[in-house]
Amino acid sequence: MITSTPQGVVLDVRVIPRAGRAGFAGTRADALLVRLTAPPVDGAANAELIQIVAATLGVPRRAVTIVAGERSRLKRVRIDGVTVDMVNATLKTHNSRS
């Protein structure tokens, strides 16, 4: 689900476009589940995913890149400048507030 790389981490993400509200929603099938309000049209859902991941992890949007699955619900997202421990701590804190 979260893999360390020399630049940062890579997350396995499953997205649900056109959801009622956006944000992280736990895990499903060894991937982080992210709900998006945007439809999967013209890159809108991908742009919202990048914005949500960047805002949640406190990194600039330019540090977040979709490396696989741009046209799929299952994606691999690279986040530069963070560690696995930082991501786990942030997601744990985020999920406890939800």
C-alpha positions as CSV (number, residue, x, y, z in Angstrom):
1,M,0.0,0.0,0.0
2,I,2.8,2.5,0.9
3,T,6.2,1.9,-0.6
4,S,9.4,3.8,0.2
5,T,11.4,5.3,-2.7
6,P,14.6,7.3,-2.7
7,Q,12.6,10.5,-3.4
8,G,9.7,9.8,-1.0
9,V,6.9,7.2,-1.1
10,V,4.5,5.6,-3.6
11,L,0.9,5.0,-2.5
12,D,-1.6,2.5,-4.0
13,V,-4.8,4.4,-4.2
14,R,-8.4,3.4,-5.2
15,V,-10.5,6.4,-6.1
16,I,-14.3,6.8,-6.1
17,P,-15.2,9.7,-8.4
18,R,-18.5,11.6,-8.1
19,A,-18.7,11.0,-4.3
20,G,-20.8,13.2,-2.0
21,R,-17.8,14.5,-0.3
22,A,-14.0,14.3,-0.9
23,G,-11.3,12.9,1.3
24,F,-9.6,9.8,2.5
25,A,-12.0,7.0,3.4
26,G,-9.9,4.2,4.8
27,T,-8.6,1.2,2.8
28,R,-9.9,-1.3,0.4
29,A,-8.1,-4.2,-1.2
30,D,-4.6,-3.1,0.0
31,A,-5.1,0.4,-1.4
32,L,-6.0,3.8,0.3
33,L,-9.5,4.7,-0.6
34,V,-10.0,8.3,-1.7
35,R,-13.4,9.8,-2.4
36,L,-13.5,12.5,-5.1
37,T,-16.4,14.9,-5.9
38,A,-15.1,15.5,-9.4
39,P,-16.2,13.3,-12.3
40,P,-13.6,11.2,-14.2
41,V,-13.7,13.6,-17.2
42,D,-10.9,15.7,-18.7
43,G,-8.5,14.9,-15.8
44,A,-10.7,16.6,-13.2
45,A,-10.7,13.6,-10.8
46,N,-6.9,13.3,-11.1
47,A,-6.4,17.0,-10.4
48,E,-8.7,16.7,-7.3
49,L,-6.8,13.6,-6.1
50,I,-3.5,15.4,-6.4
51,Q,-4.9,18.4,-4.5
52,I,-6.4,16.2,-1.7
53,V,-3.2,14.2,-1.2
54,A,-1.0,17.3,-1.2
55,A,-3.2,19.1,1.3
56,T,-3.6,16.1,3.6
57,L,0.2,15.4,3.7
58,G,1.2,19.1,3.8
59,V,3.3,19.0,0.6
60,P,3.1,21.2,-2.5
61,R,1.0,19.9,-5.3
62,R,4.1,19.7,-7.5
63,A,5.4,16.9,-5.1
64,V,2.5,14.7,-5.9
65,T,2.5,12.7,-9.2
66,I,0.3,10.0,-10.6
67,V,2.8,7.4,-11.9
68,A,0.3,4.7,-13.0
69,G,-3.4,4.4,-13.6
70,E,-4.3,7.8,-14.8
71,R,-7.4,6.4,-16.5
72,S,-8.2,3.8,-13.9
73,R,-9.7,3.8,-10.4
74,L,-6.6,2.0,-9.2
75,K,-3.6,4.4,-9.2
76,R,-0.1,4.6,-8.0
77,V,0.8,8.1,-6.6
78,R,4.3,9.2,-5.9
79,I,4.8,11.8,-3.1
80,D,8.3,13.4,-3.0
81,G,9.8,14.6,0.3
82,V,7.9,12.4,2.8
83,T,8.6,9.1,4.5
84,V,6.4,6.1,5.1
85,D,6.3,6.9,8.8
86,M,5.2,10.5,8.1
87,V,2.4,9.3,5.8
88,N,1.2,6.7,8.2
89,A,1.2,9.2,11.1
90,T,-0.7,11.8,9.0
91,L,-3.3,9.3,7.8
92,K,-3.8,7.9,11.3
93,T,-4.3,11.4,12.7
94,H,-6.6,12.3,9.7
95,N,-8.7,9.1,10.1
96,S,-9.1,9.7,13.8
97,R,-10.6,13.1,13.1
98,S,-13.1,11.8,10.5
